[in-house]
Structure formats: structure tokens, C-alpha cells
Amino acid sequence: MSIKTEVDRAIHGYHGDDLQGVTVGFELWDDFCREVGLAPQPTEFGEGDVEVIYLGLSVRPGMNPDTINLLTGL
């Protein structure tokens, strides 16, 4: 299964109304960007972090090598 499909499942499987972003494991990050056809851009906070906007959400590389995390909360 592709990393894009796994991220899609995680996003669409969440039923709350406070989803703010997603992190994708750093070992999966390049594959995810390639699969969705997006190039990482600096975040608006300019702290050296990068993100892509996918399905209206900020997606960033995560701290763990192979974990997808949903960022929730207001």
C-alpha cells in the first residue's frame, strides 16, 4: 500500500472536527511528496520546517521514521 493511501485512510478515518495537520515519518516523507506530486515549502513560521498542503491540511515530516500522526486540537 502506498504512503499516500495510508495518509488518506488516516485523514478520512478521523471523525472529529479538530484535525489541524498530519505528520508523516521522516523515512516516508520523500515518497509521500513524490506520490502526491507536491514539493515541500517552508512553513509560515520560518523555523526551518517544511510542509506540503494536502487536502487542505498541513503535512510535515515527523520525528519517527515510519509513523503517521494526526495533529488535533484547537
N, C-alpha and C positions, 0 to 999 in steps of 0.2 A: 504494500500500500504506500502511496506517495505521501510525503510530508504535507503537501497541500491538502490532500484528502483528510489526513488526521487533524489538521488545524480546522478545516471546515466542519468536521464532526464535533470537535470540541466547542466551537463557536455556536453552531446550530443546536447543539445538545444542551446548552445553557438556557434556562428558562427565566432567569431573573431579569430585572430591568436596570441593573447597575454595572454591566460589563463595560469596562473602560479601555481594555487593551489585552494583548497577548504577548507572552514571551515564548520564543522557540529556542530549544537547546542550541548552544553555540556550534556543535558539530553538525547540526541540521540546517543552520541559518543560510548558508550559501545555496543549498539545494532548494530550500523554500523560496528564496528570492528568484532563482532561476525558473522554478516551476510556475510562479505567478507572473513572471516577466517584469518585475519591478526592481529598480536599483535603489539601494539604501541611500537615504538622505540624512543629514544632521538633524537632530531633534530641535525643537524650538527653544529648548533650554540651553543649548550650546555647550553641554558638558562633555563633549566628545562622544556622546551616544549617537547611534544611528537608528533609524526606523524606516519602515515602509507603511503606507496607509493601505490597508487591505480590508475590503468590505466595510469601509468607514471607520476602522479601528487602527490604532497604533500597534504595529507588530515590531518587536525588538528582539535582538539576540538575548538569550537568557544566560544565567550563571551556570546552570547544569548542562552537561554535554548533550543530553538527548530527551529532555523533558519539555512538554508543552504546558504552560501555566496560563490560566485566565486571570486577569487583573480586575478585581471587582471592588466596589465600594464607592461611596460619594465623598 
